[in-house]
């Protein structure tokens, strides 16, 4: 399973979701859905913009967790 760690990166950068939404150019609602993991897909262009705004790598935001016991 892929876990989204956007909230952790935002906290590390001391940035609010509203500020990131403005920098990336997507709605606050869509970014909130991404942050809470309620999305099934992310466009590479969106991921690129988020990484550029947060000065991070995709692996800082996305994490694979084995969901098998």
C-alpha positions as a printed Julia matrix, in Angstrom:
69×3 Matrix{Float64}:
  0.0    0.0     0.0
  1.21   3.53   -0.75
  0.99   5.96    2.16
  1.04   9.7     1.58
  3.28  11.61    4.0
  2.49  15.11    2.77
  1.48  16.26    6.25
  4.9   15.3     7.63
  6.75  17.18    4.88
  4.51  20.23    5.35
  5.25  20.21    9.09
  9.0   19.89    8.46
  8.85  22.89    6.1
  6.54  24.82    8.47
  4.13  25.37    5.59
  0.35  25.36    5.68
 -1.79  23.46    3.21
 -3.3   26.74    1.93
  0.16  28.11    1.15
  1.14  24.97   -0.75
 -2.13  24.99   -2.7
 -1.44  28.57   -3.79
  2.14  27.76   -4.84
  1.16  24.59   -6.71
 -1.94  26.04   -8.31
 -4.44  23.37   -7.29
 -7.47  23.71   -5.09
 -7.19  23.43   -1.35
 -9.83  20.67   -1.42
 -7.91  18.52   -3.91
 -4.69  18.98   -1.97
 -6.51  18.05    1.23
 -7.78  14.86   -0.43
 -4.21  14.04   -1.4
 -2.93  14.76    2.11
 -5.5   12.45    3.7
 -4.93   9.68    1.16
 -8.43   9.84   -0.33
 -7.14   9.81   -3.91
 -6.42   6.87   -6.19
 -3.98   8.61   -8.51
 -1.64  11.6    -8.66
 -0.55  13.25  -11.88
  3.19  13.5   -12.33
  2.8   17.2   -13.09
  1.09  17.69   -9.71
  3.73  15.65   -7.91
  6.43  17.64   -9.71
  4.88  20.95   -8.64
  4.53  19.79   -5.02
  8.14  18.59   -4.9
  9.34  21.87   -6.41
  7.33  23.94   -3.9
  8.49  21.86   -0.93
 12.06  21.31   -2.21
 11.76  17.56   -1.68
 11.84  14.25   -3.52
  8.76  12.14   -4.38
  9.98   9.54   -1.89
  9.64  12.12    0.88
  5.91  12.32    0.14
  5.08   8.77   -0.95
  5.97   5.69    1.06
  5.36   2.0     0.37
  4.11  -0.01    3.35
  3.58  -3.75    3.07
 -0.03  -4.42    4.08
  0.48  -8.18    4.42
  0.75  -9.43    8.03
